[in-house]
Amino acid sequence: MKFSPEQSYLWEQMKWPEIAEKLKVMDTAILPCGAIEQHGPHLPVDVDHFDAYYMAKAIAERCSGIKPFVLPPIPYGVSYHHSEFKGTISVSNNALAALIHDIGMSLAHNGIKKIVILNGHGDNKPTLTFAAQLINRDAKIFVCVETGETSDIDLYDLIDTHNDIHAGEIETSTTLALRPELVDMDKAVDETLDLENEYLDFTSDRGVSWYAHTQKLSRSGVIGNATKATAEKGHQMWEISIQKMVEFIESIMHTPLEELHQNRY
C-alpha cells in the first residue's frame, strides 16, 4: 500500500517533494537516539538503539490524523562507562551534542518547529539535554528530551526489582516481548544494587545524578534482576510506554508553537 505524504512518517523513505508537501501540515519530528553497548551476557548490544527506533515508529503509527515525522535513529551514544565490556561502542559527549545540534538546526531550516528527542539510553540524557538547549537557543523552536519520564513511574509498578536500571527485569522483559530469539535466559543473572543510601539510589525520588563505571557496580554488566523478566511483562511495558508517548506527542503536535512557548509578544 502506498501512503500519502500526510500519512507517511519515515523521513528517510520519503522523496523530497513529499517531505515538502507534508511540512505544510506537520511541524513535529521524533528523533530516536540509542546506543550500542553491552547489555549483560544474555541480551544483544543493540537494545537501546533498536528500542528507541521501534518505539518512535510505533508512536507515529498510533497517532491519529497526520503522522509526525520519524527521523533515522542515532545508533551510538555516550557509553564510556560500559567500555570494560567488549561490544560497547562509545562516542564523546561533545561529538554527540554537536551531531544532535547540527541535525536540529537542519530540521529547523527545513521547517520543523518541534523536535522530540526520544532517548533510549539513560546516560545520553545530559548530553541530549545540552544539545536541546543549544537548538532552542539558536533556532528558537521547541525541543525536548524524553528518557522514559512519561511512563517510568508506571513501569516500576510492574516489577519487583529495586534499582533495575540496566539489562535487568525491564529491558530483558521488553526484549523478550519483541525479539525472544535474541535473549539467552540461561545466562540471565541477578545483580541488584543495594546502595543503602537514598540519595544515591537510582530509583529514589530524592536520588541525585551520579556516574560510575559499570564494572565497579556489576560483574556481568547487569544492574537489576534479569531472571525475573517475562515476555508478558514486556508486552505490558511496551503498551504503557507507547500509549503515554502517543498522548504526549499528540499534545505537542496539536499545540501551536507560540502557545508552547507562551508567547506574550
C-alpha positions in Angstrom: 0.0 0.0 0.0 1.3 3.4 -0.9 0.7 6.1 1.8 0.0 9.7 1.1 2.7 12.2 2.2 0.4 13.1 5.1 0.3 9.5 6.4 3.9 8.6 5.6 6.3 9.3 8.5 9.7 7.7 7.9 11.8 10.7 6.8 14.4 8.6 5.0 11.9 6.8 2.8 10.1 9.9 1.5 11.0 11.8 -1.6 11.9 15.5 -1.2 8.7 16.8 -2.8 6.7 14.5 -0.4 8.5 15.9 2.6 7.9 19.4 1.3 4.2 18.7 1.0 3.9 17.1 4.4 5.8 20.1 6.0 2.9 22.3 5.1 0.7 20.4 7.6 3.2 18.8 10.1 5.8 20.6 12.1 6.8 17.8 14.6 9.6 15.3 14.3 10.7 12.5 16.6 14.5 11.8 16.7 15.3 8.4 18.2 18.7 8.1 19.9 20.2 5.0 21.3 23.5 3.2 22.0 25.5 0.2 21.1 26.7 -1.2 24.4 26.9 -4.3 26.5 23.6 -5.5 28.0 24.8 -8.4 30.1 25.6 -11.8 28.8 22.1 -12.5 27.8 21.0 -9.5 25.6 22.2 -8.1 22.3 24.3 -4.9 22.3 21.7 -3.0 20.2 18.9 -2.9 22.8 18.9 0.9 23.3 19.2 1.6 19.5 16.5 -0.9 18.5 14.1 0.0 21.2 14.3 3.8 20.5 13.6 3.3 16.8 10.9 0.7 17.4 9.1 3.0 19.8 9.3 6.0 17.6 7.7 4.1 14.7 5.0 2.6 17.0 4.2 6.1 18.3 3.8 7.6 14.9 1.7 4.7 13.7 -0.7 5.1 16.6 -1.0 8.9 16.4 -4.4 9.9 15.0 -4.7 12.0 11.9 -1.5 13.2 10.2 1.6 11.3 11.5 4.6 13.1 13.0 7.9 12.6 11.1 10.2 9.9 12.4 13.9 10.5 11.7 16.6 7.9 11.1 17.9 6.8 14.5 21.2 7.8 16.1 22.8 4.4 16.9 25.8 5.5 19.0 25.7 7.1 22.5 27.8 8.1 25.5 28.7 4.7 26.8 32.2 5.1 28.2 31.1 3.6 31.5 30.5 0.2 29.8 33.8 0.2 27.9 35.3 -2.5 30.1 32.8 -4.9 28.5 33.5 -5.8 24.8 31.0 -4.9 22.2 30.4 -1.4 23.6 31.0 1.5 21.1 31.0 4.9 22.7 31.2 8.5 21.4 32.2 11.5 23.4 29.7 13.9 24.9 31.0 16.7 22.6 30.6 14.6 19.5 27.0 13.5 20.2 26.0 17.0 21.3 27.4 18.5 18.1 25.7 16.0 15.9 22.3 16.5 17.6 22.7 20.3 17.4 23.5 20.1 13.7 20.6 17.8 13.0 18.3 20.1 14.9 19.4 23.2 13.1 18.9 21.4 9.8 15.4 20.3 10.8 14.6 23.9 11.7 15.9 25.0 8.3 13.5 22.5 6.7 10.6 24.0 8.6 10.3 21.7 11.7 9.2 23.7 14.7 9.0 20.9 17.3 11.6 18.2 18.0 11.1 15.3 20.4 14.4 13.6 21.1 13.4 10.0 22.1 16.3 8.7 24.2 16.7 5.0 24.6 19.9 5.2 26.6 19.7 6.9 30.0 23.3 8.1 30.1 22.7 10.1 26.9 20.4 12.4 28.8 22.8 15.1 30.0 24.3 15.4 26.5 21.0 15.4 24.7 19.6 18.0 27.1 22.6 20.2 26.4 22.1 19.8 22.7 18.4 20.6 23.0 19.2 23.8 24.8 21.6 24.8 22.0 19.0 24.1 19.3 16.4 26.1 21.3 18.9 29.0 21.7 19.9 29.1 18.1 16.7 28.1 16.2 14.1 29.3 18.8 12.0 26.1 18.3 10.5 23.7 20.8 12.9 20.8 21.7 12.5 18.3 24.5 14.2 15.1 25.6 12.2 12.1 26.7 14.1 9.3 28.5 11.1 7.4 30.0 9.7 10.2 32.1 6.3 9.8 30.6 6.0 6.1 31.7 8.8 5.0 34.1 6.5 5.6 37.1 4.1 3.1 35.7 6.7 0.5 34.6 8.2 0.3 38.1 4.8 -0.7 39.4 5.0 -3.8 37.2 8.4 -5.1 38.5 9.8 -6.5 41.8 13.4 -5.3 41.3 14.9 -2.3 43.1 17.4 -0.2 41.1 16.6 -2.0 37.9 18.4 0.3 35.5 20.4 -1.8 33.0 19.7 -5.1 31.3 17.6 -6.2 34.2 13.9 -7.1 34.7 12.6 -4.2 32.5 14.9 -4.4 29.5 15.0 -8.2 29.4 11.2 -8.3 29.5 10.8 -5.7 26.7 13.3 -7.6 24.6 11.6 -10.9 25.3 8.3 -9.4 24.1 9.8 -8.3 20.7 12.8 -10.5 20.0 12.8 -13.6 22.2 15.2 -15.3 19.8 17.9 -12.9 20.8 17.5 -13.4 24.6 19.5 -16.1 26.3 17.7 -16.6 29.6 20.0 -19.3 30.6 22.6 -16.6 31.1 20.4 -14.1 32.8 21.6 -13.1 36.3 20.5 -11.1 39.4 22.9 -8.3 40.2 20.5 -6.0 42.1 22.1 -3.0 43.7 21.5 -2.2 47.4 23.3 1.0 48.0 21.8 1.8 51.4 21.8 5.5 50.5 18.5 7.0 49.3 20.4 9.9 47.7 22.5 7.5 45.5 19.5 5.2 44.9 18.8 5.3 41.1 15.0 4.9 41.6 14.6 7.2 44.6 12.6 10.4 44.4 15.4 12.0 46.3 18.2 10.5 44.2 20.9 12.7 42.8 22.6 12.2 39.4 25.9 10.4 39.7 28.1 8.3 37.5 30.3 5.2 37.8 32.0 2.7 35.5 29.6 -0.3 35.3 32.4 -2.7 36.2 32.6 -1.1 39.7 28.9 -2.0 40.2 28.4 -5.3 38.4 30.5 -8.3 37.3 28.2 -9.2 34.5 27.2 -5.8 33.2 23.6 -6.2 34.5 22.3 -3.8 37.1 19.0 -5.3 38.2 17.5 -8.8 38.1 17.1 -10.2 34.6 15.9 -13.6 36.0 12.5 -12.1 36.8 11.8 -11.0 33.2 8.9 -12.3 31.2 7.5 -11.6 27.8 4.1 -10.9 29.3 5.6 -8.1 31.4 7.4 -6.8 28.4 4.2 -6.6 26.3 2.5 -4.6 29.2 5.5 -2.3 29.4 5.5 -1.6 25.7 1.8 -0.9 25.7 2.1 1.6 28.5 5.2 3.3 27.2 3.8 3.7 23.7 0.4 4.9 24.8 1.8 7.5 27.2 4.1 8.8 24.5 1.3 9.0 21.9 -0.6 11.2 24.4 2.4 13.4 24.9 3.3 13.7 21.2 -0.3 14.4 20.2 -0.5 17.2 22.8 2.7 18.7 21.3 1.5 18.3 17.7 -1.8 19.9 18.3 -0.4 22.9 20.2 0.9 25.9 18.1 4.5 26.8 18.8 3.6 30.2 20.1 1.3 28.6 22.7 4.0 26.1 23.8 6.3 29.0 24.3 3.6 31.1 26.0 4.5 33.9 23.6 3.4 37.2 25.1 4.6 39.5 22.2 
